[in-house]
């Protein structure tokens, strides 16, 4: 009888342990509830909340507009002492970021869409670009800003998902034209924007151009400074060959003695034939008092050529005086880079 009682007691204890073990297993095998990647406006997380989960942050990243805070990069695992100062809480497999540091958006997948970012106090263009992993130029180009532009808290900026250029398609443009314009690859544009194989694009469509660069703005054409009418008598007056008044050749022939004849386009060859030192090209050394032969856009210069007189040379620039560039019979002065493509050569 004693043996039966002892066996019964043992069996009760064993069953209780098995039940507890089953409870633990059931608890561990219970599935965590799924978190939707798409959130309604009411579901967007408030950055003032104590914790922001990595899964929810990824969902916010994919929404059309977010209000983000600047953060420092998340460091490697910390020591126990550091963790006590800045604790991390976790539920199941979802990590929660402590409210002791600024909020962080952790994207689980590469972003492909545009983001509208609201500027926060202390933000700069470079800090925002660094935060989103793009170049500062990319952020400036997308928002028509310059390096000297000022951004203020509350301003909304368009943020590209990758470094490059945002382009709005205009009539007549093709993917090849866009790639050539921004010095990018056709294949990259088509792949990133998921374009059809024939490269068809629509007017008004916005395309991200990966790795594209905005062309440098066209430099305004330097306007020559007009000089009031005056006497142009100089060392060559009465000593040079005669040239028609008001032309560039006539003016230079007053500045120094010119024994040869011909149109301005022939002066380099004519001077060299008479034994004058000549240097051809735009890599020559400019000298004070030299004659410089120049190219130009006007049909007169293309047909007859153009010459000017070197008045000054300084720090890689030359200042020339000339006539019939700003107008017939008008003397003008302008400054050119000494390696300008307009320079055909010098007569010393």
C-alpha positions as CSV (number, residue, x, y, z in Angstrom):
1,X,0.0,0.0,0.0
2,X,2.8,2.4,0.9
3,X,4.4,1.7,-2.5
4,X,1.1,2.6,-4.3
5,X,0.9,5.9,-2.5
6,X,4.5,6.8,-3.2
7,X,4.0,6.0,-7.0
8,X,0.9,8.2,-7.1
9,X,2.8,11.1,-5.5
10,X,5.7,10.8,-8.0
11,X,3.3,10.7,-11.0
12,X,1.5,13.9,-9.8
13,X,4.8,15.8,-9.6
14,X,5.9,14.5,-13.1
15,X,2.6,15.5,-14.8
16,X,2.8,19.0,-13.2
17,X,6.4,19.5,-14.6
18,X,5.2,18.3,-18.1
19,X,2.4,20.7,-18.0
20,X,4.6,23.6,-17.2
21,X,7.1,22.6,-19.9
22,X,4.2,22.4,-22.4
23,X,3.1,25.9,-21.3
24,X,6.5,27.3,-21.9
25,X,6.8,25.7,-25.4
26,X,3.4,27.0,-26.4
27,X,4.4,30.5,-25.2
28,X,7.7,30.4,-27.2
29,X,6.0,29.1,-30.4
30,X,3.3,31.8,-30.4
31,X,3.6,34.0,-33.5
32,X,4.2,37.7,-33.1
33,X,1.6,39.9,-34.7
34,X,2.7,41.3,-38.2
35,X,3.3,45.0,-38.5
36,X,2.0,46.5,-41.7
37,X,4.5,48.4,-43.9
38,X,1.8,50.9,-45.0
39,X,0.5,53.3,-42.4
40,X,-2.5,55.5,-42.3
41,X,-2.1,59.2,-41.3
42,X,-3.5,58.3,-37.9
43,X,-0.9,55.5,-37.5
44,X,2.2,57.6,-38.2
45,X,4.4,57.6,-35.2
46,X,4.9,60.7,-33.1
47,X,8.6,61.5,-32.7
48,X,7.8,62.6,-29.2
49,X,6.8,59.0,-28.2
50,X,9.2,57.2,-25.8
51,X,10.2,54.5,-28.3
52,X,10.3,54.0,-32.0
53,X,10.5,50.5,-33.4
54,X,12.8,49.5,-36.3
55,X,9.9,47.9,-38.2
56,X,7.6,50.9,-37.8
57,X,10.5,53.3,-38.8
58,X,10.8,51.3,-42.0
59,X,7.1,51.8,-42.7
60,X,7.4,55.5,-42.1
61,X,10.3,55.7,-44.5
62,X,8.1,54.4,-47.2
63,X,5.3,57.0,-46.6
64,X,5.0,60.0,-48.9
65,X,6.0,62.5,-46.3
66,X,7.9,62.3,-42.9
67,X,9.1,64.6,-40.2
68,X,12.6,63.4,-39.3
69,X,15.1,64.3,-36.7
70,X,18.8,64.4,-37.2
71,X,20.7,61.6,-35.5
72,X,24.1,60.3,-34.9
73,X,25.0,56.9,-36.5
74,X,24.0,53.9,-34.4
75,X,27.1,52.5,-32.8
76,X,28.3,48.9,-32.2
77,X,26.9,47.0,-29.2
78,X,27.7,48.8,-26.0
79,X,29.0,47.6,-22.6
80,X,26.7,46.8,-19.8
81,X,27.5,50.1,-18.0
82,X,26.6,52.1,-21.2
83,X,23.4,50.0,-21.7
84,X,22.3,50.9,-18.2
85,X,22.7,54.6,-19.0
86,X,20.9,54.3,-22.3
87,X,18.7,51.2,-22.1
88,X,17.1,49.4,-25.0
89,X,13.8,47.7,-24.5
90,X,12.7,44.8,-26.7
91,X,9.4,42.9,-27.3
92,X,9.8,39.5,-29.1
93,X,12.1,40.3,-32.1
94,X,11.2,44.0,-32.4
95,X,13.9,46.3,-31.0
96,X,12.8,49.6,-29.5
97,X,15.0,52.7,-29.5
98,X,15.4,54.5,-26.2
99,X,13.9,58.0,-25.9
100,X,17.2,59.1,-24.3
101,X,18.7,59.7,-27.7
102,X,17.2,61.3,-30.9
103,X,14.8,59.3,-33.0
104,X,16.3,57.2,-35.8
105,X,14.7,55.8,-39.0
106,X,16.1,52.4,-39.8
107,X,15.2,51.4,-43.3
108,X,15.1,47.7,-43.9
109,X,15.3,48.0,-47.8
110,X,16.8,50.6,-50.1
111,X,14.5,53.5,-50.7
112,X,13.4,54.3,-54.2
113,X,10.8,57.1,-53.8
114,X,11.1,60.8,-53.0
115,X,10.7,62.1,-49.4
116,X,9.5,65.5,-48.3
117,X,11.7,66.5,-45.3
118,X,10.7,69.3,-42.9
119,X,13.8,71.2,-41.7
120,X,14.4,71.1,-38.0
121,X,16.3,73.6,-35.8
122,X,20.1,73.1,-36.2
123,X,19.8,71.4,-39.6
124,X,22.1,72.3,-42.5
125,X,22.0,71.2,-46.1
126,X,25.1,69.0,-45.5
127,X,23.8,67.4,-42.3
128,X,20.4,66.5,-43.9
129,X,22.3,65.1,-47.0
130,X,24.5,63.0,-44.7
131,X,21.5,61.7,-42.7
132,X,19.9,60.4,-45.9
133,X,23.1,59.1,-47.4
134,X,23.2,61.4,-50.5
135,X,25.6,64.2,-51.6
136,X,25.0,67.8,-50.5
137,X,24.9,68.7,-54.2
138,X,22.0,66.3,-54.8
139,X,19.9,67.9,-52.1
140,X,20.7,71.4,-53.4
141,X,19.9,70.5,-57.0
142,X,16.6,68.9,-56.1
143,X,15.5,72.0,-54.3
144,X,16.9,74.7,-56.6
145,X,19.3,75.8,-53.9
146,X,22.8,77.2,-53.9
147,X,25.7,76.6,-51.5
148,X,25.0,80.1,-50.1
149,X,21.2,79.5,-49.7
150,X,19.7,79.6,-46.2
151,X,17.3,77.0,-45.0
152,X,15.0,77.6,-42.0
153,X,13.1,75.3,-39.6
154,X,9.8,74.5,-41.2
155,X,11.1,74.6,-44.8
156,X,10.2,71.5,-46.8
157,X,12.9,69.9,-48.9
158,X,12.6,67.1,-51.5
159,X,15.0,64.3,-50.7
160,X,16.1,61.9,-53.5
161,X,16.7,58.2,-52.6
162,X,20.1,58.2,-54.2
163,X,22.8,60.7,-55.2
164,X,22.0,62.2,-58.6
165,X,19.5,64.6,-60.2
166,X,15.7,64.8,-60.3
167,X,14.6,65.6,-63.8
168,X,11.1,66.6,-65.1
169,X,10.6,65.4,-68.7
170,X,9.9,68.0,-71.3
171,X,8.6,67.7,-74.8
172,X,11.0,66.1,-77.3
173,X,13.3,64.7,-74.6
174,X,14.5,61.0,-74.6
175,X,16.3,58.9,-72.0
176,X,19.4,59.2,-74.1
177,X,19.1,63.0,-74.2
178,X,18.7,63.1,-70.4
179,X,21.6,60.7,-69.8
180,X,23.9,62.8,-72.1
181,X,22.7,66.1,-70.5
182,X,23.5,64.9,-66.9
183,X,26.5,62.7,-67.9
184,X,24.8,59.6,-66.6
185,X,24.2,56.0,-67.9
186,X,21.0,55.2,-69.9
187,X,20.8,51.7,-68.3
188,X,20.9,53.2,-64.7
189,X,18.1,55.6,-65.5
190,X,15.9,52.9,-67.0
191,X,16.6,50.4,-64.2
192,X,16.1,52.8,-61.3
193,X,12.9,54.3,-62.7
194,X,11.5,50.9,-63.9
195,X,11.1,52.2,-67.4
196,X,9.8,50.0,-70.3
197,X,12.4,48.3,-72.5
198,X,11.7,50.8,-75.4
199,X,12.6,53.7,-73.0
200,X,9.2,55.4,-73.4
201,X,8.7,58.4,-71.1
202,X,5.9,60.9,-70.7
203,X,6.0,64.7,-70.7
204,X,5.9,65.9,-67.0
205,X,7.2,62.6,-65.6
206,X,9.8,63.0,-62.9
207,X,12.8,60.7,-63.2
208,X,15.7,60.1,-60.8
209,X,19.0,60.2,-62.7
210,X,21.4,58.1,-60.6
211,X,24.9,59.6,-60.5
212,X,23.9,62.5,-62.7
213,X,25.5,65.9,-62.4
214,X,23.8,69.3,-63.0
215,X,25.6,71.1,-65.9
216,X,27.6,74.1,-64.9
217,X,25.6,77.3,-65.5
218,X,26.5,79.2,-68.6
219,X,28.9,82.1,-67.9
220,X,27.5,85.5,-69.0
221,X,29.3,87.0,-71.9
222,X,31.7,89.7,-70.6
223,X,30.5,93.0,-71.9
224,X,33.3,95.2,-73.2
225,X,33.8,98.5,-71.5
226,X,33.3,101.3,-74.0
227,X,35.8,104.1,-74.0
228,X,34.7,107.7,-74.9
229,X,35.9,109.1,-78.2
230,X,39.5,110.4,-77.9
231,X,42.6,110.7,-80.0
232,X,44.2,107.4,-80.7
233,X,47.6,108.7,-81.8
234,X,50.4,106.5,-80.8
235,X,53.9,105.1,-81.8
236,X,52.5,103.7,-85.0
237,X,50.6,106.7,-86.1
238,X,52.0,107.9,-89.5
239,X,54.5,105.0,-89.4
240,X,52.4,102.0,-90.1
241,X,50.7,100.7,-93.2
242,X,47.4,102.3,-93.8
243,X,44.2,100.5,-92.7
244,X,40.5,101.6,-92.9
245,X,39.5,103.8,-90.0
246,X,37.3,102.2,-87.4
247,X,38.6,98.7,-87.9
248,X,40.6,96.7,-85.4
249,X,43.6,96.7,-87.7
250,X,43.6,100.5,-87.9
251,X,43.5,100.8,-84.1
252,X,46.4,98.4,-83.4
253,X,48.4,100.2,-86.2
254,X,48.2,103.3,-84.0
255,X,49.5,101.5,-80.9
256,X,52.6,100.2,-82.6
257,X,54.3,100.2,-86.0
258,X,52.8,97.6,-88.4
259,X,54.8,97.2,-91.6
260,X,52.7,94.4,-93.1
261,X,49.2,94.6,-94.7
262,X,46.2,92.3,-94.9
263,X,43.1,91.5,-92.9
264,X,43.4,90.7,-89.2
265,X,43.1,86.9,-89.9
266,X,46.3,87.1,-91.9
267,X,48.4,89.0,-89.5
268,X,50.1,86.1,-87.7
269,X,51.3,84.6,-91.0
270,X,52.3,88.0,-92.5
271,X,54.2,89.1,-89.4
272,X,56.0,85.8,-89.2
273,X,57.0,86.1,-92.9
274,X,58.6,89.5,-92.2
275,X,60.7,88.0,-89.4
276,X,58.6,89.1,-86.3
277,X,58.5,86.6,-83.4
278,X,55.2,84.8,-83.4
279,X,53.6,82.2,-81.1
280,X,50.6,80.2,-82.3
281,X,47.9,78.8,-80.0
282,X,46.5,79.7,-76.6
283,X,49.3,78.3,-74.5
284,X,51.7,81.1,-75.5
285,X,53.2,83.5,-73.0
286,X,51.4,86.8,-73.2
287,X,53.5,90.0,-73.1
288,X,52.7,93.6,-72.5
289,X,52.6,95.4,-75.9
290,X,52.1,92.2,-77.9
291,X,49.4,91.9,-80.6
292,X,46.9,89.1,-79.9
293,X,44.9,87.5,-82.7
294,X,41.4,86.5,-81.6
295,X,38.4,84.4,-82.6
296,X,34.9,85.6,-82.2
297,X,31.2,84.8,-82.7
298,X,30.3,87.5,-85.1
299,X,30.3,86.9,-88.9
300,X,32.7,89.8,-89.4
301,X,35.3,88.3,-87.1
302,X,34.8,84.8,-88.6
303,X,35.3,86.3,-92.1
304,X,38.1,88.9,-91.5
305,X,39.6,87.9,-88.1
306,X,40.2,90.2,-85.2
307,X,43.3,91.7,-83.5
308,X,43.8,93.5,-80.2
309,X,46.6,95.1,-78.2
310,X,47.8,93.6,-74.9
311,X,47.6,96.3,-72.2
312,X,48.3,94.2,-69.1
313,X,49.2,90.7,-67.9
314,X,48.4,89.6,-64.4
315,X,47.8,86.3,-62.6
316,X,46.8,84.3,-65.7
317,X,44.7,87.0,-67.2
318,X,45.3,89.5,-70.0
319,X,43.7,92.9,-70.5
320,X,43.4,94.0,-74.1
321,X,42.2,97.2,-75.8
322,X,40.6,96.9,-79.2
323,X,38.3,98.6,-81.8
324,X,35.3,97.4,-83.7
325,X,34.4,94.7,-81.2
326,X,31.8,96.7,-79.3
327,X,30.9,98.6,-82.4
328,X,32.5,100.2,-85.5
329,X,35.0,102.9,-84.5
330,X,34.4,102.2,-80.8
331,X,37.4,101.5,-78.6
332,X,36.8,99.0,-75.8
333,X,38.7,97.1,-73.1
334,X,38.1,93.5,-71.9
335,X,39.9,90.9,-69.8
336,X,40.5,87.3,-71.0
337,X,42.0,84.2,-69.4
338,X,45.5,83.8,-70.9
339,X,44.5,80.2,-72.0
340,X,41.2,81.2,-73.5
341,X,40.1,79.3,-76.5
342,X,39.5,82.7,-78.2
343,X,43.2,83.2,-78.5
344,X,44.8,82.2,-81.8
345,X,48.3,83.5,-81.1
346,X,50.6,86.5,-80.4
347,X,52.9,88.8,-82.4
348,X,55.7,90.1,-80.2
